[in-house]
Each structure stands twice: as C-alpha cells, then as structure tokens.
Amino acid sequence: MLDLKAKIDESIKYIRTHTNTVPKIAIILGTGLGALADQVNDKLEIPYEDIPHFPTSTLITHAGELVIGKINGKNVVVMNGRLHYYEGYSMQEITYPVRVMKALGANTLIISNAAGSMNPFIDAGDIMIITDHINLMGDNPLIGVNDDSLGPRYPDMYDAYSPELIKLAYEIAMNEKIKVHKGVIVAVAGPNLETPAEYRFLRIIGADAVSM
C-alpha cells in the first residue's frame, strides 16, 4: 500500500502531464459558488476521477473538477466542488486535495461554503469572513502516523485564519460597499440539519454560523 506522500507524488505526476503552471493560490468552491470557476482564464479542467487517488464528489451540485489557470493575472488552482464528511469519505480523503494543491505550489488557501447563520445580525445571503472555527465533527485529518515532510505533528491553530487576508477581504468589501460580517463557524458531521436545542447550544459556545 502506498503511503500518503507517494500518493501525492502520483497525483502531481499526472497533473504535470497536462500543465506546468505553478499555482500560488488554492481556492475551494462550496455550494452555489461554482460560477467563480468560469472567471478562471487560460484554464485547464481536470475531472477529479481522472487524478490518481483523488476522491470524487457525489453531489450533483458540485462539478467535481480541478481547475488550473489565472484570475487577475495570478496563478490559481480551484476545486470546483468540495467534499463532505457525510458523503462517506474519511477526513484524510477529504483533505487529500488540499495536500495535492499545496504540493503543486499553492501557499494560500481560500475556502468558501454555504452555511447557516445563527447570529441574528447575519441574514440569509450575507457574506461572513471566517475568523475562527470550532470543530465538532468528532474527527481530525491529522490523526494517525505523521509525516514530518507534509507538516508538523502539532500545528499551531492560533492564526489558522490569516489576519492579513481577513483584513484585506474586509477592506475590499467596505470599499465596494458590500455588506460583510466577521464570525466564527462551527463544523458538524451532517447530513441532517440541527435540532433547535443544538442551534441554541452552538450559539452559546460562540458560533455565528454552522456548516457540515
């Protein structure tokens, strides 16, 4: 059985047979946000199922393509369709594409998703910039044998969300007169939505929005 590093190498080898582009920014598109992939110029689209060891999306609302190209002159790699724990994948499988995008050259990761607001000041359709998260999924992709070449055994999560990028996103929204909030997101396993008691609990522990 191949170890994680060997699998990543095989995925990269396949992708490199199609493009030599070195993306610096990785973007994961969530539900309803696939249109951003249309903004990628000089793009190459690779179906997930064509990439060795890459998990495939089972949701019809997620295209399931890795898009490599440029946005505003910047090299990007875009996951057009993300993976969910409730689809039956392990945490290691769900995070595998992130490891591949990192190996391609990306050092900045932008993640988007459609989430449910529990904050009375955040309305449906509003944008929330995530400043922190609470993991209630009962699992962690780093559990198991650690490969130091892929990352530390005990990563510091204090600044998991870049203060510089948060500030930049907020300033751009203000300049463009886009209504935006900052908040904490909580992750649950799904696929069922939360009970009223669970919503109250999640709000009490400090979450502004909930996702799965």
Steps between C-alpha positions, in 0.01 A plus 500: 500500500633844405560748779348848487808668354523244221133548413545877486801455272293285262221759492749778427670293229166458320407868528845602374443299181231759420644828630818653639314790664608556860198639687565723799138521613266206561124556511232255614153587369201402711132452418364754252838662437615300200454800270834637619669222304371674186716800590820297467691588182734276298354215698544128506216293644577154635216282632573372849452141389787531251756591768658199675384459862276811479158460665198589286202713593171310528278811494342611172535865608880465509676475163792293628776663297846630580541827308848644446556840340506871578274748679605864462842385387559275802558128457226310682378146553128471568300210639168541321300295746609405848475175692293436811548265794140379468573371150682214672858611452754495780652826621826396337325457165315831530820693567703314238428757225633777726827310536517460122438871439772582751738266318413676173637822650208672673585678825169682551167318541162670463199288598137590436179329598129552552426495873207560730503817708415487871594863558190723491705774335608279209220457247451243225721592206748700707872439478693399812879502516605210721734608780507171693330162517371238741540137393213283624532237229651249740795433273824658381698441177830509691420193711739218418867471411647843422728566202718795601567581134129582461459706816556510876357251746344777712409796277428831674140604425517845662519675163345229284315778319742764371446837674648669192255335261208564735593869511543514123166330430319730741658814354412396144140432603476842665648673194252319274213573742433129548330401824738269684541355849777330693421192704570152632381192313430163659538177303270202560488163327156528335318419283197580715439858601514593868224472758380818675689392813817448297468844342470655846803304621712600201412864548582485872848360435581791270411400144346745253443248221485123460619283213560134420 
